[in-house]
Amino acid sequence: MERACLCARVCEQFKGQDIVVLDVTKITPLFDYFIITTANNQRQAHAIAEEIRVLMKQDHANRRNIEGKDSNWILGDYGDVVLHIFTDDARGLYDLERLWGDAPQLDWQSHKPADSQ
């Protein structure tokens, strides 16, 4: 959960919009959290993806895979955390929040990092 909230904060710092963290721990054994955000353009999407890659590497969570670097949906797989960065049109088209509608949304904004508690 710490990593998911940290990724959401990076999305916010890089001006990602409509940031959502879904807790999918009870729905699938493949991963624990989805971070979903919207970028205004590909340059912003790449900046968010790269900053999260650096941050996760520092936390010893290397990216396993990245998909869609030249498309309207970048997916970064960090094992238990999966990052989705969409353009506005793509987010509406794929509508992951509806598709994973059984997953509760995490209140990442009020979650305090472990080292600040």
Residue pairs with C-beta under 8 A, 6 or more apart in sequence:
1 23
1 32
1 33
1 106
1 111
2 113
2 114
3 33
3 56
3 59
3 61
3 78
3 80
3 81
4 21
4 32
4 33
4 35
4 81
4 106
4 108
5 21
5 106
5 108
5 111
5 113
6 55
6 59
6 113
7 21
7 35
7 52
7 55
7 56
7 81
7 83
8 19
8 21
8 35
8 37
8 108
8 109
9 108
10 48
10 51
10 52
10 55
11 19
11 35
11 37
11 48
11 52
11 85
12 19
13 51
14 44
14 47
14 48
14 51
15 40
15 44
16 37
16 38
16 39
16 44
16 48
16 85
17 37
17 38
17 39
17 40
18 36
18 37
18 38
18 91
19 35
19 36
19 37
19 108
20 34
20 35
20 36
20 37
20 97
20 105
21 33
21 34
21 35
21 36
21 105
21 106
21 108
22 33
22 34
22 36
22 96
22 97
22 100
22 103
22 104
22 105
22 106
23 32
23 33
23 103
23 104
23 105
23 106
24 31
24 32
24 33
24 34
24 100
24 103
25 32
25 33
26 103
27 100
27 102
27 103
31 77
31 79
31 80
31 81
31 82
32 80
32 81
33 80
33 81
33 82
33 106
34 82
34 84
34 96
34 100
34 103
35 81
35 82
35 83
35 84
36 84
36 86
36 91
36 96
36 97
37 48
37 84
37 85
37 86
38 85
38 86
38 87
38 88
38 91
39 45
39 48
39 85
39 86
39 87
40 87
40 88
41 87
42 70
42 72
42 87
45 74
45 85
45 86
45 87
46 69
46 74
48 85
49 66
49 69
49 74
49 76
49 83
49 85
52 76
52 83
53 63
53 66
53 76
56 62
56 63
56 78
56 81
57 63
61 78
61 79
61 81
62 78
63 76
63 77
63 78
64 77
64 78
64 79
65 75
65 76
65 77
66 74
66 75
66 76
66 77
67 73
67 74
67 75
67 77
68 74
68 75
71 90
72 86
72 87
72 89
72 90
73 84
73 85
73 86
73 87
73 90
73 94
74 83
74 84
74 85
75 82
75 83
75 84
75 85
76 82
76 83
76 85
77 83
84 96
86 94
